[in-house]
């Protein structure tokens, strides 16, 4: 998610994986009172007789993340007595796009919603999605000092249409115990995908039920988004210049899929058919995988399982590491001048250093700007989570999926191609040709 794209709670306690918190699937079970509030969908909001502005925030969170939201809202109320936030509506982030789009059709969207970056372009088709350029440019941290991935993930056609909510990256987590048993040295910066394939083969011991690595194969976005760093490293793009076809139909796509084909041929990859890669992560936590490409959201589970681990950057094809970030966003909708101003005030306040630090550490986001990463508070926190600094360091090379409404039309056939290769049902070249045909036809219809 994230691609797909929850995050790291404080080091003293473990927590559910990112997808368990943010992308768990079903709609949030609402109490009767909440259900009534949702049914009203914005009724009663606005400016009351005391001049207080009431806005609705669909936060998409549960568990640890929801507690963080409630704490931040309580702090905001103390410092902004003329703005009141209603948190009673909405659904889990997995279902937010459908819920928001329905609200837009009914002309009753929330004032603020937690939107995945990959969904932002679809939402941006509505004129009710606010331009937040003035919000980010007037913040206490200069906008240009945010990581490029954070800025690019909220920008649609050159306009800032949201503010960053959560930032992550991909790296490889290694099980040091399995490396020692195999007599292998741990990898480090500068290693290659060929090194990765060979290492996975040497780590595999079918007699003991261990695999060198794992890969999601449900064909969903979690299957797809971890392929983009390989394609970018080889000079490819998700969408070609001109935006009429995919940008990885040739060598970048074939060579990237050949990595998976080699792992499948060696039988050194645990192929997870379940959405979200949950079985793969469980296998790693059980000590059955030597390496897994994942993000910082998985560290709590790994630590809770008492795995002796080390985090290293993703491999590259030519000795350089390229990674991906899947930013999530806070999006604002125009429900009239008073509510719009209040909503902009709230999301701008969330970006301030104090609130950003609380949110990042409680929900598990990486720091969204270079100044935030350099703050003593963050450095002390990161020192208590082994491997976390590596995920932050690789943000220097992180890119994001294009914020383009054609993206889902590309992700679906590419997910099918990846799964076919992992299961040995197609060659990389044949699977990619089919993907290109389907994706290019779908892009033409979107344009």
C-alpha positions as CSV (number, residue, x, y, z in Angstrom):
1,X,0.0,0.0,0.0
2,X,1.5,1.7,0.4
3,X,1.3,0.7,-1.4
4,X,-1.0,-1.0,0.1
5,X,0.2,-0.6,1.4
6,X,-0.4,-0.2,11.0
7,X,2.6,1.4,11.9
8,X,5.1,1.3,14.7
9,X,3.7,1.8,18.2
10,X,6.1,2.9,20.9
11,X,9.0,0.5,21.4
12,X,7.7,-0.7,24.7
13,X,4.7,-2.5,23.2
14,X,4.0,-4.6,20.2
15,X,1.0,-4.1,17.9
16,X,-0.8,-5.3,14.9
17,X,0.7,-5.0,11.4
18,X,-0.1,-2.1,9.2
19,X,-2.7,-3.9,7.3
20,X,-4.3,-5.2,10.4
21,X,-4.9,-1.6,11.6
22,X,-5.4,0.3,8.4
23,X,-6.3,-2.2,5.8
24,X,-8.2,-4.9,7.5
25,X,-11.0,-5.1,5.0
26,X,-14.5,-4.9,6.6
27,X,-16.4,-1.8,7.5
28,X,-16.0,-0.6,11.1
29,X,-18.7,-2.0,13.4
30,X,-20.5,1.1,14.6
31,X,-22.6,1.4,17.7
32,X,-26.2,2.5,17.4
33,X,-25.3,6.1,18.3
34,X,-22.5,6.2,15.7
35,X,-24.8,4.6,13.1
36,X,-27.3,7.4,13.7
37,X,-24.5,10.0,13.3
38,X,-23.5,8.4,10.0
39,X,-27.0,8.3,8.8
40,X,-27.2,12.0,9.3
41,X,-23.9,12.4,7.4
42,X,-23.1,15.9,8.1
43,X,-26.4,17.1,9.6
44,X,-26.0,19.5,12.5
45,X,-22.5,20.4,11.4
46,X,-21.5,24.0,10.7
47,X,-21.5,27.1,12.9
48,X,-23.6,26.9,16.0
49,X,-25.3,29.8,17.8
50,X,-22.1,30.4,19.9
51,X,-20.0,30.9,16.8
52,X,-18.3,27.4,17.2
53,X,-17.5,25.6,14.0
54,X,-18.2,21.9,13.9
55,X,-16.4,19.6,11.4
56,X,-16.6,15.9,10.7
57,X,-13.4,13.8,10.5
58,X,-13.4,10.3,9.0
59,X,-10.1,9.0,10.5
60,X,-10.1,5.4,9.3
61,X,-8.3,4.1,12.4
62,X,-8.8,1.6,15.1
63,X,-6.8,0.3,18.2
64,X,-3.6,2.2,18.9
65,X,-4.1,4.6,16.0
66,X,-7.6,5.6,17.1
67,X,-6.3,6.3,20.6
68,X,-3.7,8.6,19.1
69,X,-6.4,10.4,17.0
70,X,-8.6,10.9,20.1
71,X,-5.7,12.3,22.1
72,X,-4.7,14.7,19.3
73,X,-8.3,15.9,18.9
74,X,-8.6,16.5,22.7
75,X,-5.4,18.6,22.5
76,X,-6.7,20.5,19.5
77,X,-10.0,21.3,21.3
78,X,-8.0,22.8,24.2
79,X,-6.0,25.2,21.9
80,X,-8.9,25.9,19.5
81,X,-12.1,26.3,21.5
82,X,-14.1,27.7,18.6
83,X,-13.6,24.5,16.5
84,X,-15.2,21.1,17.5
85,X,-14.4,17.9,15.7
86,X,-16.8,15.0,15.3
87,X,-15.1,11.6,15.0
88,X,-18.2,9.4,15.1
89,X,-18.6,8.8,11.3
90,X,-16.6,7.0,8.7
91,X,-15.2,3.5,8.2
92,X,-11.8,1.8,8.3
93,X,-9.3,3.2,5.8
94,X,-9.7,0.1,3.6
95,X,-13.3,1.2,2.8
96,X,-12.7,4.9,2.9
97,X,-12.6,5.5,-0.9
98,X,-16.0,4.0,-1.4
99,X,-17.5,5.8,1.5
100,X,-16.1,9.2,0.5
101,X,-17.2,8.8,-3.1
102,X,-20.7,8.0,-2.0
103,X,-20.6,11.1,0.2
104,X,-19.5,13.2,-2.7
105,X,-22.3,11.9,-4.9
106,X,-24.8,12.7,-2.1
107,X,-23.1,16.1,-1.6
108,X,-22.4,15.3,2.0
109,X,-18.7,14.3,2.3
110,X,-16.8,14.7,5.5
111,X,-14.7,17.8,6.1
112,X,-11.5,15.7,6.6
113,X,-10.9,12.0,5.5
114,X,-8.0,9.6,5.7
115,X,-7.3,8.7,2.1
116,X,-4.7,6.3,0.8
117,X,-2.3,8.1,-1.6
118,X,-3.1,5.6,-4.4
119,X,-6.7,6.7,-4.1
120,X,-6.1,10.5,-4.1
121,X,-6.2,11.0,-7.9
122,X,-9.7,9.4,-8.0
123,X,-11.0,11.7,-5.2
124,X,-9.3,14.7,-6.9
125,X,-11.8,14.5,-9.7
126,X,-14.3,16.1,-7.4
127,X,-14.2,19.9,-7.2
128,X,-15.0,19.6,-3.5
129,X,-11.5,18.3,-2.7
130,X,-9.7,21.3,-1.4
131,X,-6.4,22.8,-2.6
132,X,-4.1,22.7,0.4
133,X,-1.1,24.6,-1.1
134,X,-1.5,27.5,1.3
135,X,-1.7,25.1,4.3
136,X,1.6,23.3,3.5
137,X,3.4,26.5,2.5
138,X,2.5,28.3,5.7
139,X,3.5,25.5,8.0
140,X,6.2,25.7,10.7
141,X,8.4,23.3,8.8
142,X,9.3,24.5,5.2
143,X,7.4,22.4,2.7
144,X,10.5,21.8,0.6
145,X,12.2,20.1,3.6
146,X,9.6,17.3,3.6
147,X,10.9,14.1,2.0
148,X,10.1,14.1,-1.8
149,X,7.9,11.0,-1.3
150,X,5.8,12.9,1.2
151,X,5.3,15.9,-1.2
152,X,4.8,13.8,-4.3
153,X,2.2,11.6,-2.6
154,X,-0.2,14.5,-2.0
155,X,0.3,16.3,-5.3
156,X,-2.1,15.9,-8.2
157,X,-1.3,17.6,-11.5
158,X,1.0,20.0,-9.7
159,X,-1.5,21.0,-7.0
160,X,-1.3,20.0,-3.3
161,X,-4.6,18.2,-2.8
162,X,-3.9,16.7,0.7
163,X,-1.4,16.7,3.5
164,X,0.8,13.8,4.4
165,X,-0.6,11.5,7.1
166,X,1.7,8.5,7.2
167,X,5.0,7.8,5.5
168,X,6.7,4.5,5.1
169,X,9.4,2.7,2.9
170,X,10.4,-0.8,1.9
171,X,13.6,-2.5,3.0
172,X,14.7,-6.1,3.7
173,X,14.5,-7.6,7.2
174,X,16.9,-10.5,7.7
175,X,16.6,-13.3,10.3
176,X,20.1,-13.4,11.7
177,X,19.6,-16.8,13.3
178,X,18.9,-18.4,9.9
179,X,21.9,-16.6,8.4
180,X,24.2,-18.0,11.0
181,X,22.8,-21.5,10.6
182,X,23.5,-21.3,6.9
183,X,27.0,-19.9,7.4
184,X,26.1,-16.7,5.5
185,X,27.2,-13.2,6.1
186,X,24.4,-10.6,6.4
187,X,23.9,-8.4,3.3
188,X,24.5,-4.7,3.3
189,X,24.2,-1.6,1.2
190,X,25.2,-2.2,-2.4
191,X,24.0,-5.8,-2.7
192,X,22.2,-6.9,-5.9
193,X,19.1,-8.8,-6.8
194,X,21.4,-11.6,-8.0
195,X,22.9,-11.7,-4.5
196,X,19.3,-11.8,-3.1
197,X,18.4,-14.8,-5.3
198,X,21.6,-16.7,-4.3
199,X,21.2,-15.9,-0.7
200,X,17.5,-17.0,-0.7
201,X,18.5,-20.3,-2.3
202,X,21.2,-21.0,0.4
203,X,18.8,-20.1,3.2
204,X,16.2,-22.5,2.0
205,X,16.0,-25.9,3.8
206,X,12.9,-27.7,2.7
207,X,13.6,-30.5,5.3
208,X,13.2,-28.0,8.1
209,X,10.4,-26.1,6.3
210,X,12.4,-22.9,5.9
211,X,12.4,-20.6,2.9
212,X,14.9,-17.9,1.8
213,X,12.2,-15.3,1.3
214,X,8.5,-14.8,0.7
215,X,6.2,-12.9,-1.7
216,X,2.5,-12.0,-1.6
217,X,0.7,-13.7,-4.5
218,X,-2.9,-12.6,-4.1
219,X,-2.6,-10.3,-7.1
220,X,-3.5,-7.3,-4.9
221,X,-1.7,-4.1,-4.4
222,X,0.6,-5.6,-1.8
223,X,1.7,-8.1,-4.5
224,X,2.4,-5.2,-6.9
225,X,3.9,-2.2,-5.2
226,X,7.1,-4.0,-4.1
227,X,7.9,-4.5,-7.8
228,X,8.2,-0.8,-8.7
229,X,11.6,-0.2,-7.1
230,X,13.1,-2.9,-9.4
231,X,11.4,-1.3,-12.5
232,X,12.5,2.2,-11.5
233,X,16.1,0.9,-10.9
234,X,16.1,-0.4,-14.5
235,X,14.9,2.9,-16.0
236,X,11.3,2.0,-16.3
237,X,8.2,3.9,-15.2
238,X,4.7,2.9,-14.1
239,X,3.2,5.1,-16.8
240,X,5.2,6.1,-19.9
241,X,5.7,9.7,-20.9
242,X,2.6,10.8,-22.6
243,X,0.4,8.8,-20.2
244,X,-1.0,6.6,-22.9
245,X,0.7,3.3,-22.0
246,X,2.6,1.5,-19.3
247,X,6.3,2.4,-18.9
248,X,7.7,-1.1,-18.1
249,X,6.6,-3.3,-21.1
250,X,10.2,-4.0,-22.2
251,X,13.4,-4.9,-20.3
252,X,12.5,-3.3,-17.0
253,X,9.4,-5.4,-16.6
254,X,10.8,-8.6,-17.9
255,X,14.0,-8.5,-15.8
256,X,12.1,-7.6,-12.7
257,X,9.7,-10.6,-13.2
258,X,12.8,-12.8,-13.9
259,X,13.8,-12.2,-10.3
260,X,10.6,-13.8,-9.1
261,X,10.9,-16.6,-11.7
262,X,14.4,-17.5,-10.4
263,X,13.1,-17.6,-6.8
264,X,10.2,-19.8,-7.9
265,X,12.4,-22.1,-9.9
266,X,14.7,-22.5,-6.9
267,X,11.7,-23.1,-4.7
268,X,13.2,-20.6,-2.3
269,X,10.2,-18.3,-2.1
270,X,7.2,-18.8,0.2
271,X,4.3,-17.8,-2.1
272,X,1.5,-16.3,0.0
273,X,-2.0,-16.6,-1.6
274,X,-3.8,-14.6,1.1
275,X,-4.4,-10.8,0.6
276,X,-2.0,-8.5,2.5
277,X,0.8,-11.0,2.8
278,X,-0.3,-12.0,6.3
279,X,0.8,-15.6,6.1
280,X,4.2,-14.5,4.8
281,X,4.7,-12.3,7.8
282,X,3.5,-15.0,10.1
283,X,6.0,-17.4,8.6
284,X,8.8,-14.8,9.2
285,X,7.7,-14.3,12.8
286,X,7.8,-18.1,13.2
287,X,11.4,-18.2,12.1
288,X,10.7,-19.9,8.7
289,X,11.8,-17.1,6.4
290,X,15.4,-15.9,6.1
291,X,14.4,-12.5,4.5
292,X,11.3,-10.5,3.9
293,X,10.9,-7.2,2.0
294,X,8.6,-5.1,4.2
295,X,8.1,-1.8,5.9
296,X,8.5,-0.3,9.4
297,X,4.9,-1.3,10.2
298,X,6.0,-4.9,10.6
299,X,8.7,-4.3,13.2
300,X,6.4,-4.6,16.3
301,X,5.3,-8.1,15.3
302,X,8.9,-9.1,14.5
303,X,10.1,-7.9,17.9
304,X,7.2,-9.4,19.7
305,X,8.1,-12.8,18.1
306,X,11.7,-12.3,19.5
307,X,13.3,-12.6,16.1
308,X,17.0,-11.6,16.1
309,X,16.9,-9.4,13.0
310,X,18.7,-6.8,10.9
311,X,17.3,-4.3,8.4
312,X,19.2,-3.7,5.2
313,X,18.2,-1.6,2.1
314,X,16.6,-3.3,-0.9
315,X,19.0,-4.8,-3.4
316,X,19.6,-3.2,-6.8
317,X,20.5,-4.3,-10.2
318,X,23.6,-2.2,-10.4
319,X,24.7,-1.7,-6.8
320,X,22.3,1.1,-5.9
321,X,19.2,0.8,-3.8
322,X,15.9,2.3,-4.9
323,X,12.9,2.0,-2.7
324,X,9.2,2.9,-2.6
325,X,7.0,4.8,-0.2
326,X,3.3,4.5,0.1
327,X,2.1,7.8,1.8
328,X,-1.4,8.0,3.2
329,X,-3.1,11.4,3.4
330,X,-5.4,13.7,5.2
331,X,-7.8,15.1,2.6
332,X,-10.0,18.1,3.1
333,X,-13.4,18.8,1.4
334,X,-15.1,22.1,0.8
335,X,-18.4,22.2,2.8
336,X,-18.6,26.0,3.0
337,X,-16.2,28.7,4.0
338,X,-16.4,28.3,7.7
339,X,-16.0,24.5,7.8
340,X,-13.3,24.6,5.1
341,X,-11.3,27.1,7.1
342,X,-11.7,25.0,10.3
343,X,-10.6,21.8,8.5
344,X,-7.6,23.5,7.0
345,X,-6.7,24.8,10.5
346,X,-6.9,21.2,11.9
347,X,-4.8,19.5,9.3
348,X,-2.2,22.3,9.4
349,X,-2.1,21.9,13.1
350,X,-1.5,18.2,12.7
351,X,1.6,19.0,10.7
352,X,3.3,21.0,13.4
353,X,6.3,19.4,15.1
354,X,4.7,18.5,18.4
355,X,1.6,16.9,17.0
356,X,3.6,15.2,14.1
357,X,6.0,13.6,16.6
358,X,3.1,12.2,18.7
359,X,1.3,10.9,15.6
360,X,4.4,9.4,14.0
361,X,5.5,7.5,17.1
362,X,2.0,6.4,18.2
363,X,0.8,5.3,14.8
364,X,4.2,4.3,13.4
365,X,4.9,6.7,10.6
366,X,8.4,7.6,9.6
367,X,9.2,11.3,10.1
368,X,7.8,13.2,7.2
369,X,10.5,15.9,6.9
370,X,14.3,16.0,7.3
371,X,14.0,18.5,10.2
372,X,11.7,16.1,12.0
373,X,14.1,13.2,11.5
374,X,16.9,15.3,13.0
375,X,15.0,16.2,16.1
376,X,16.6,14.8,19.3
377,X,13.1,13.4,20.3
378,X,12.9,11.3,17.1
379,X,16.5,10.2,17.3
380,X,16.0,8.9,20.8
381,X,12.9,7.1,19.9
382,X,14.4,5.5,16.8
383,X,17.4,4.3,18.8
384,X,15.0,2.2,20.8
385,X,13.6,0.4,17.7
386,X,16.4,-1.6,16.0
387,X,16.4,-1.2,12.2
388,X,14.0,1.8,12.2
389,X,16.8,4.3,11.1
390,X,17.4,2.2,8.0
391,X,13.8,2.7,6.9
392,X,14.2,6.5,7.3
393,X,17.6,6.6,5.6
394,X,16.3,4.9,2.5
395,X,13.7,7.7,2.1
396,X,16.5,9.5,0.2
397,X,15.8,7.2,-2.8
398,X,12.1,6.6,-2.2
399,X,9.7,7.2,-5.0
400,X,5.9,6.9,-4.9
401,X,3.4,5.4,-7.3
402,X,2.0,7.9,-9.7
403,X,-1.0,9.8,-8.3
404,X,-3.0,9.0,-11.4
405,X,-6.5,7.7,-11.7
406,X,-5.2,5.2,-14.3
407,X,-3.1,3.5,-11.7
408,X,-5.6,0.8,-10.5
409,X,-6.1,-0.2,-14.2
410,X,-2.3,-1.0,-14.3
411,X,-2.0,-2.6,-10.9
412,X,-4.7,-5.2,-11.5
413,X,-3.2,-6.9,-14.6
414,X,0.3,-6.5,-13.3
415,X,-0.7,-8.3,-10.1
416,X,-2.1,-11.1,-12.2
417,X,1.2,-11.3,-14.1
418,X,3.3,-11.4,-10.9
419,X,1.1,-14.2,-9.5
420,X,1.3,-16.2,-12.8
421,X,5.1,-16.0,-12.7
422,X,5.4,-16.9,-9.0
423,X,3.1,-20.0,-9.5
424,X,5.0,-21.1,-12.6
425,X,2.0,-20.7,-14.8
426,X,3.7,-18.2,-17.2
427,X,7.0,-16.9,-18.3
428,X,8.0,-13.3,-17.5
429,X,7.8,-12.2,-21.1
430,X,4.4,-13.8,-21.8
431,X,2.9,-12.6,-18.5
432,X,4.2,-9.1,-19.2
433,X,2.8,-9.0,-22.7
434,X,-0.7,-9.9,-21.4
435,X,-0.4,-7.3,-18.7
436,X,0.6,-4.6,-21.2
437,X,-2.3,-5.4,-23.6
438,X,-4.9,-5.2,-20.8
439,X,-3.4,-2.2,-19.0
440,X,-2.9,-0.2,-22.2
441,X,-6.4,-0.8,-23.3
442,X,-7.7,0.3,-19.9
443,X,-5.6,3.4,-19.8
444,X,-7.0,4.4,-23.2
445,X,-10.5,4.3,-21.8
446,X,-9.5,6.4,-18.7
447,X,-7.9,9.0,-20.9
